[in-house]
Amino acid sequence: MVQQQYLVGNSNREEIARITPERPRLIVLEGIDLSGRTTQVQLLHDWLLAQRYLVTTTAWRSSPIISDILAQVRSGPPLKALTYSLLFSADHIDRTQRVIKPALARGEIVLADRYTYTAFARDAARGLDSTWVHNLYRYSVQPDVVFYLHISPEEAVHRRLSLQQQRLEMLQKHGKHKKHGEHGKAQHKKAAKDRKGQKETPVLQPQLLTREALESFRAFEMKMYSEYQQMQQQYGFTVIEGDQSIDQVQTILRRAIIRLLLEV
């Protein structure tokens, strides 16, 4: 029997009935980098809320205890594979205790943007022992379904380049807008600089990825791709081709999740 909980809205103070499924569900989206997981999780979250379900999301590397450390690590010199593995494991432990288990205990739907399979793939790609890595995550909650958004490593590289181009265009647009907005001040400063024989400072451009960086990215995605291909059969992933449009992928996910929620 479907249960209902009532939440009070912050704006109009009206009671909004929220539905809990027949039993709590942990739904995982996996895939190599730039496969579209995060976009699809957000769309699913909004859709389930619109259907009045109670839903919680959790994402890889989002623990408030660990995320700052991981951010500092990403901007500094690379660490050893073992150190990365332990940090990501700590992130997952904290999110399991703080987010995933409490939400499931309340009877909610939990959407996970990456799960333990990301650790299995990444740590194996970095050369760590798979048995040791799997043992790190022995406490994890077993998901009800794992959707694997399948794209090739070549597609991941293509999307990486496209994303870089989009960011470059946005920065250029922002620079032009800022320059236009400060036209009066700029004219005054330019005149002063010209009197001193100085040139106007050009808009700073972001550094493009080098060929070596792109090749390194592709090589790592190839290794992860190989690990995911092996895990498909081992863990019974539901495979969805990620090179379809966002709407097409979302439609497939919604249909599958509706069937899952209707199971007793």
C-alpha positions in Angstrom: 0.0 0.0 0.0 1.4 3.4 -1.0 2.1 5.6 2.0 1.9 9.4 2.1 3.8 11.9 4.1 2.9 15.6 4.4 5.5 18.3 4.0 4.8 22.0 4.7 5.9 24.4 1.9 8.2 27.2 2.9 6.4 29.9 0.7 2.7 29.4 1.1 2.7 27.0 4.1 0.4 24.6 2.3 0.7 20.9 3.0 2.1 18.9 0.1 1.5 15.2 0.1 4.6 13.2 -0.7 4.5 9.5 -1.7 6.8 6.8 -0.5 7.1 3.8 -2.8 6.1 0.3 -1.7 9.6 -0.1 -0.4 12.7 2.2 -0.5 14.8 2.1 -3.6 18.4 2.9 -4.3 18.9 3.8 -7.9 22.4 4.2 -9.3 23.7 5.8 -12.5 27.2 4.9 -13.6 29.4 5.5 -16.6 32.8 6.9 -17.6 33.4 10.6 -17.4 31.1 12.9 -19.4 28.6 10.1 -20.0 25.7 12.3 -18.8 25.0 10.9 -15.4 24.7 14.1 -13.5 22.3 15.7 -16.0 20.1 12.6 -15.9 20.1 12.3 -12.1 19.0 16.0 -11.8 16.2 15.4 -14.4 15.1 12.3 -12.6 15.1 14.1 -9.2 12.9 16.9 -10.6 10.6 14.4 -12.3 10.1 12.2 -9.2 9.4 15.3 -7.1 6.8 16.3 -9.7 5.3 12.9 -9.2 5.2 13.7 -5.5 7.7 11.0 -4.4 10.1 11.5 -1.6 13.6 11.5 -3.2 17.1 12.1 -2.1 20.2 12.5 -4.3 23.8 11.7 -3.5 26.9 12.2 -5.7 30.5 11.0 -5.7 32.9 13.2 -3.9 30.2 15.2 -2.1 30.7 14.4 1.5 31.0 17.7 3.5 33.8 16.1 5.5 35.9 14.9 2.6 35.0 17.2 -0.3 37.2 20.1 0.7 40.2 17.8 1.0 39.5 16.2 -2.4 39.1 19.7 -4.0 42.6 20.7 -2.6 44.0 17.5 -3.9 42.7 18.0 -7.4 44.3 21.4 -7.6 47.7 20.3 -6.3 50.3 17.6 -7.2 48.8 14.2 -7.9 48.7 11.7 -5.0 49.5 8.0 -5.0 46.7 5.7 -6.1 46.3 4.2 -2.6 45.8 7.7 -1.1 43.1 8.5 -3.7 41.4 5.2 -3.0 41.2 5.8 0.8 39.9 9.3 0.4 37.1 8.3 -2.0 36.3 5.4 0.3 36.0 7.8 3.3 33.7 10.0 1.1 31.5 7.0 0.4 31.4 5.8 4.0 30.3 9.3 5.2 27.6 9.6 2.6 26.3 6.1 3.3 26.0 6.9 7.0 24.7 10.5 6.7 22.6 10.4 3.5 21.9 7.0 2.0 20.9 4.8 4.9 18.8 7.5 6.7 16.9 8.3 3.5 16.2 4.6 2.8 15.1 4.2 6.5 12.5 6.9 5.8 11.2 4.9 2.9 12.6 7.3 0.2 14.0 6.9 -3.3 17.7 7.5 -3.4 19.4 8.6 -6.6 23.1 8.1 -6.7 25.3 9.8 -9.3 28.1 7.2 -9.3 28.5 4.5 -6.7 30.9 1.8 -5.6 31.4 0.7 -9.2 33.2 4.0 -9.9 35.7 3.1 -7.2 36.1 -0.4 -8.6 36.8 0.9 -12.1 39.0 3.8 -11.2 41.1 2.0 -8.6 41.6 -0.9 -11.0 42.6 1.6 -13.7 45.2 3.0 -11.3 46.6 -0.5 -10.7 45.3 -1.3 -7.3 44.3 -4.9 -6.3 40.6 -5.4 -7.0 40.0 -7.7 -4.0 41.4 -5.2 -1.7 39.3 -2.4 -3.2 36.1 -4.4 -3.0 36.8 -5.1 0.6 36.9 -1.3 1.3 33.2 -1.1 0.2 31.9 -4.2 1.9 29.6 -2.0 4.1 27.8 -0.5 1.1 24.1 -0.8 0.6 23.2 -3.0 -2.3 21.4 -0.9 -5.0 18.1 -2.0 -6.5 19.2 -1.1 -10.0 22.3 0.2 -11.7 21.9 2.1 -15.0 25.1 2.2 -17.0 25.2 5.1 -19.5 27.4 3.6 -22.2 29.6 5.9 -24.3 33.0 5.2 -25.9 36.3 6.7 -24.7 36.4 8.5 -28.0 33.0 10.1 -27.3 34.3 11.1 -23.9 37.2 12.9 -25.5 35.0 14.6 -28.0 32.7 15.8 -25.2 35.7 17.0 -23.2 36.8 19.1 -26.2 33.3 20.5 -26.7 33.0 21.4 -23.1 36.3 23.2 -23.2 35.1 25.1 -26.3 31.9 26.1 -24.5 33.8 27.4 -21.5 36.1 29.3 -23.7 33.2 31.0 -25.5 31.5 31.8 -22.2 34.7 33.4 -20.8 35.1 35.4 -24.0 31.5 36.6 -23.8 31.8 37.4 -20.2 35.0 39.4 -20.9 33.3 41.4 -23.7 30.2 42.1 -21.5 32.4 43.2 -18.6 34.5 45.4 -20.9 31.3 47.0 -22.4 29.8 47.6 -18.9 32.9 49.4 -17.8 33.3 51.4 -21.0 33.4 54.7 -19.3 36.0 53.7 -16.8 38.0 51.9 -19.4 38.1 54.9 -21.7 39.5 57.0 -18.9 42.1 54.4 -17.9 43.1 53.8 -21.5 43.8 57.5 -22.0 46.0 57.5 -18.9 47.8 54.4 -20.1 48.3 55.9 -23.6 49.9 58.9 -22.0 52.4 56.7 -20.3 53.0 54.6 -23.4 51.3 51.5 -22.1 49.1 49.1 -24.0 45.6 48.0 -23.0 45.7 44.6 -21.3 44.1 41.9 -23.5 41.3 39.7 -22.2 42.8 36.7 -20.4 42.1 33.4 -22.3 41.9 30.0 -20.5 44.7 27.6 -21.2 43.8 24.9 -23.7 44.3 21.2 -23.0 47.5 20.0 -24.4 47.7 17.0 -26.7 49.5 15.1 -23.9 46.7 15.9 -21.4 44.0 14.8 -23.9 45.9 11.5 -24.6 46.3 10.9 -20.8 42.5 11.5 -20.4 41.7 9.2 -23.2 44.1 6.4 -21.9 42.5 6.6 -18.4 39.0 6.5 -19.9 39.9 3.4 -21.9 41.0 1.6 -18.8 37.8 2.6 -17.0 35.7 1.6 -20.0 37.3 -1.8 -20.0 36.5 -2.3 -16.3 32.9 -1.2 -16.8 32.5 -3.6 -19.7 33.5 -6.4 -17.4 31.2 -5.3 -14.6 28.1 -5.2 -16.9 27.6 -9.0 -16.7 29.1 -9.4 -13.2 26.6 -7.0 -11.6 23.8 -7.0 -14.0 23.9 -3.4 -15.2 21.0 -2.1 -17.2 22.8 -0.6 -20.2 21.6 2.6 -21.9 23.4 4.0 -24.9 24.5 7.4 -23.8 25.1 8.8 -27.3 21.3 9.4 -27.6 19.8 12.7 -26.9 19.2 13.8 -23.3 15.5 13.5 -23.7 15.7 10.0 -25.2 17.9 8.7 -22.3 15.6 10.3 -19.8 12.5 8.7 -21.3 14.2 5.2 -21.1 15.2 5.9 -17.5 11.7 7.0 -16.5 10.0 4.0 -18.0 12.4 1.6 -16.2 12.0 3.4 -12.9 8.2 3.4 -13.1 8.4 -0.4 -13.5 10.8 -0.7 -10.6 8.5 1.5 -8.3 5.5 -0.6 -9.1 7.2 -3.8 -8.1 6.1 -5.1 -4.7 
